[in-house]
Amino acid sequence: MSKAQGPPATPSALTRTGSVFRREFVSYFSTPLAAVFLVMFVAMAGLLAFQSGGLYSHGQADLRSFFRWQPWLGLFFMPALGMRLWADERRSGSIEFLMTLPLTTRDMVLGKFLAAWAFSVVALMLTLPLWITVAWLGSPDHGVVVAGYIASALLFASFLSLTTCLSACTRNAVVAFVLGVAACFVLLLTGFPLVLDFFAQWAPTWVTESVAAMSALVHFDAMTRGVFDARDVIYALSVPAAFLWINVLILDWKESR
């Protein structure tokens, strides 16, 4: 006599998130928009590094001019990548279907975010020929270059998490893009010398330091120099985590209405 079978095992959170990740990541390459995005990102990164950044003219074998432009590339490309993640789901009404699947809101938010972030890392890795070129022309500090790529990937994670959070608030992807660019700019703006000088004129030192500590640009610049201070790493990890948590709260709140 065969034994009675119990109910099927519930998939783990890792399995559920992985299924969302695979579905979303593969979907990026199902349309020509992925190729357009990747080509434009690599082209703009190279153009800014060589033309505006003077990659060859400053006479040093490094990628400082390349990484100097990564925050500004991410300022526009990451909102463009993340603006549709939830806005299109809400506009088409498919979000109601997603909520009926055996997935938690956290699974969907994390899976979608990781897929978009992985796609942004693919775009970043396509710029590796610049590193190869610089290494062929000279002897760059490869540790600093690796640190620059890690810092860029972490900065993109912050921008994407912020944009996806805003994307959950609207049905219009264009509105999500505009809000994402504005919010990411504010995240960078707090580290500008102009802003810090304004606070330094009247505010105590601890206020100026607190404003600077909220800036993604300050922490990014520190890491691109090859210095991974604990504060910079904590900031780079806590910002995406905070916005993803807010994203979950927004979706749960909208679902309960």
C-alpha positions as CSV (number, residue, x, y, z in Angstrom):
1,M,0.0,0.0,0.0
2,S,1.4,3.4,-1.0
3,K,1.7,6.0,1.7
4,A,-0.6,9.0,1.5
5,Q,1.2,12.0,0.1
6,G,1.1,15.2,2.1
7,P,0.5,18.7,0.7
8,P,3.3,19.9,-1.7
9,A,6.1,21.7,0.0
10,T,5.9,25.5,0.0
11,P,8.7,27.1,-2.0
12,S,11.2,29.0,0.0
13,A,11.5,32.7,-0.2
14,L,14.8,32.3,-2.2
15,T,13.0,30.1,-4.7
16,R,10.1,32.5,-5.1
17,T,12.4,35.5,-5.5
18,G,14.5,33.6,-7.9
19,S,11.5,32.8,-10.1
20,V,10.6,36.5,-10.3
21,F,14.2,37.4,-11.0
22,R,14.5,34.9,-13.9
23,R,11.2,36.0,-15.5
24,E,12.0,39.7,-15.3
25,F,15.7,39.4,-16.3
26,V,14.8,37.3,-19.4
27,S,12.1,39.8,-20.3
28,Y,14.7,42.6,-20.7
29,F,16.2,40.7,-23.6
30,S,12.9,39.9,-25.3
31,T,12.6,43.3,-26.9
32,P,15.0,45.5,-28.9
33,L,14.9,48.1,-26.1
34,A,17.5,46.1,-24.2
35,A,20.0,46.5,-27.0
36,V,19.2,50.2,-27.4
37,F,19.7,50.8,-23.7
38,L,23.0,48.9,-23.6
39,V,24.4,50.5,-26.7
40,M,23.4,54.0,-25.5
41,F,24.9,53.4,-22.1
42,V,28.3,52.1,-23.4
43,A,28.4,54.8,-26.1
44,M,27.7,57.6,-23.6
45,A,30.2,56.2,-21.0
46,G,32.9,56.0,-23.6
47,L,32.1,59.5,-25.1
48,L,32.1,61.2,-21.7
49,A,35.3,59.4,-20.6
50,F,37.3,60.2,-23.8
51,Q,35.9,63.6,-24.8
52,S,34.7,65.4,-21.7
53,G,36.8,63.4,-19.2
54,G,40.1,63.5,-21.2
55,L,40.9,59.9,-20.7
56,Y,44.0,60.2,-22.9
57,S,44.9,63.9,-22.4
58,H,45.7,63.8,-18.7
59,G,48.6,61.4,-19.3
60,Q,47.9,58.9,-16.6
61,A,46.8,55.3,-17.0
62,D,43.6,55.2,-14.9
63,L,39.9,55.4,-15.2
64,R,39.2,58.3,-13.0
65,S,37.6,60.3,-15.8
66,F,35.4,57.3,-16.6
67,F,34.1,56.8,-13.0
68,R,33.7,60.5,-12.5
69,W,30.8,60.4,-15.0
70,Q,29.1,57.3,-13.6
71,P,26.8,59.2,-11.2
72,W,25.5,61.4,-14.0
73,L,25.0,58.4,-16.3
74,G,23.2,56.6,-13.6
75,L,21.1,59.7,-12.9
76,F,19.3,59.3,-16.2
77,F,19.8,55.6,-17.2
78,M,18.7,54.1,-13.9
79,P,15.4,55.9,-13.7
80,A,14.9,55.0,-17.4
81,L,15.4,51.3,-16.4
82,G,13.3,51.3,-13.3
83,M,10.4,53.6,-14.3
84,R,8.3,50.8,-15.8
85,L,8.8,48.1,-13.2
86,W,5.6,48.9,-11.3
87,A,4.0,51.8,-13.3
88,D,3.3,49.5,-16.3
89,E,1.9,46.8,-14.0
90,R,-0.5,49.3,-12.5
91,R,-1.5,50.8,-15.8
92,S,-2.2,47.5,-17.5
93,G,-3.9,46.1,-14.4
94,S,-1.6,43.1,-14.3
95,I,-0.6,44.0,-10.8
96,E,-3.9,42.5,-9.5
97,F,-3.0,39.2,-11.2
98,L,0.5,39.3,-9.6
99,M,-1.0,39.7,-6.2
100,T,-3.0,36.5,-6.6
101,L,0.1,34.4,-7.2
102,P,1.7,32.4,-4.4
103,L,4.2,35.1,-3.9
104,T,4.7,37.7,-1.2
105,T,5.0,41.4,-2.0
106,R,8.6,41.2,-0.8
107,D,9.3,38.4,-3.2
108,M,8.1,40.5,-6.2
109,V,9.8,43.7,-5.1
110,L,13.1,42.0,-4.5
111,G,12.9,39.9,-7.6
112,K,12.1,42.8,-9.9
113,F,14.8,45.0,-8.3
114,L,17.5,42.3,-8.6
115,A,16.6,41.7,-12.3
116,A,16.9,45.4,-13.1
117,W,20.1,45.7,-11.1
118,A,21.6,42.7,-12.8
119,F,20.8,44.3,-16.1
120,S,22.5,47.5,-15.1
121,V,25.6,45.5,-14.1
122,V,25.6,43.9,-17.5
123,A,25.6,47.4,-19.0
124,L,28.5,48.3,-16.7
125,M,30.5,45.2,-17.6
126,L,30.2,46.0,-21.3
127,T,32.6,48.9,-20.6
128,L,35.4,46.6,-19.5
129,P,37.2,47.1,-22.9
130,L,38.0,50.6,-21.5
131,W,39.9,48.9,-18.6
132,I,41.6,46.6,-21.0
133,T,42.7,49.6,-23.2
134,V,44.1,51.5,-20.2
135,A,45.9,48.4,-19.0
136,W,47.4,47.9,-22.4
137,L,48.6,51.6,-22.6
138,G,50.0,51.7,-19.1
139,S,49.9,50.2,-15.6
140,P,46.8,51.3,-13.8
141,D,46.0,50.5,-10.2
142,H,43.7,47.5,-10.8
143,G,42.5,47.5,-7.2
144,V,41.2,51.1,-7.6
145,V,39.5,50.1,-10.9
146,V,37.8,47.2,-9.3
147,A,36.7,49.5,-6.4
148,G,35.3,51.9,-9.0
149,Y,33.2,49.3,-10.7
150,I,31.9,48.1,-7.3
151,A,31.1,51.6,-6.3
152,S,29.3,52.2,-9.6
153,A,27.2,49.1,-9.2
154,L,26.2,50.0,-5.6
155,L,25.3,53.6,-6.7
156,F,23.1,52.1,-9.5
157,A,21.4,50.0,-6.8
158,S,20.5,53.1,-4.8
159,F,19.2,54.9,-7.9
160,L,17.2,51.9,-9.0
161,S,15.6,51.2,-5.6
162,L,14.6,54.8,-5.3
163,T,13.1,54.8,-8.8
164,T,11.2,51.6,-8.4
165,C,9.8,52.9,-5.1
166,L,8.4,56.0,-7.0
167,S,7.3,53.7,-9.9
168,A,4.9,52.0,-7.4
169,C,3.2,55.3,-6.7
170,T,2.0,56.1,-10.2
171,R,0.5,54.4,-13.3
172,N,2.5,56.7,-15.7
173,A,6.1,55.5,-16.5
174,V,7.1,59.0,-17.7
175,V,6.0,60.5,-14.4
176,A,8.0,57.8,-12.6
177,F,11.1,58.7,-14.8
178,V,10.8,62.4,-14.0
179,L,10.3,61.8,-10.3
180,G,13.2,59.3,-10.3
181,V,15.6,61.7,-12.0
182,A,14.6,64.5,-9.6
183,A,14.9,62.3,-6.5
184,C,18.3,60.8,-7.6
185,F,19.6,64.3,-8.2
186,V,18.7,65.3,-4.7
187,L,20.5,62.2,-3.4
188,L,23.6,63.5,-5.2
189,L,23.0,67.2,-4.7
190,T,23.6,67.1,-0.9
191,G,27.2,66.3,-1.5
192,F,27.9,69.2,-3.8
193,P,30.5,71.7,-2.4
194,L,28.0,74.5,-3.1
195,V,25.4,72.9,-0.8
196,L,27.9,72.0,1.9
197,D,29.4,75.5,1.8
198,F,25.9,77.0,2.2
199,F,25.4,74.9,5.4
200,A,28.9,75.6,6.6
201,Q,28.3,79.3,6.7
202,W,25.7,79.2,9.4
203,A,25.2,75.6,10.6
204,P,27.3,73.8,13.2
205,T,29.9,71.3,11.9
206,W,27.8,68.3,12.8
207,V,24.9,69.6,10.6
208,T,27.2,70.0,7.6
209,E,28.7,66.6,8.2
210,S,25.2,65.0,8.5
211,V,24.1,66.6,5.2
212,A,27.3,65.3,3.5
213,A,26.7,61.8,5.0
214,M,23.3,61.7,3.2
215,S,25.0,62.2,-0.2
216,A,25.5,59.3,-2.5
217,L,28.2,61.3,-4.3
218,V,30.4,61.6,-1.2
219,H,30.3,57.9,-0.5
220,F,30.8,57.1,-4.1
221,D,33.9,59.3,-4.5
222,A,35.4,57.7,-1.4
223,M,34.9,54.2,-2.7
224,T,36.3,55.1,-6.2
225,R,39.5,56.0,-4.5
226,G,39.8,52.5,-3.3
227,V,38.9,53.3,0.3
228,F,36.0,51.1,1.6
229,D,35.2,52.7,4.9
230,A,32.5,51.0,7.0
231,R,30.3,54.1,6.8
232,D,30.4,54.1,3.0
233,V,29.6,50.4,2.8
234,I,26.7,50.7,5.3
235,Y,25.3,53.6,3.4
236,A,25.5,51.8,0.0
237,L,23.7,48.8,1.4
238,S,21.2,50.6,3.7
239,V,19.8,53.0,1.1
240,P,18.6,50.3,-1.4
241,A,17.3,48.2,1.6
242,A,15.3,51.2,2.9
243,F,13.7,52.1,-0.4
244,L,12.8,48.5,-1.1
245,W,11.2,48.2,2.3
246,I,9.2,51.4,1.5
247,N,8.3,49.9,-1.9
248,V,6.8,46.9,-0.2
249,L,4.8,49.1,2.2
250,I,3.5,51.2,-0.7
251,L,2.3,48.1,-2.6
252,D,0.7,46.5,0.4
253,W,-1.1,49.8,1.2
254,K,-2.4,50.2,-2.3
255,E,-3.6,46.6,-2.3
256,S,-5.5,47.0,0.9
257,R,-7.4,50.0,-0.3
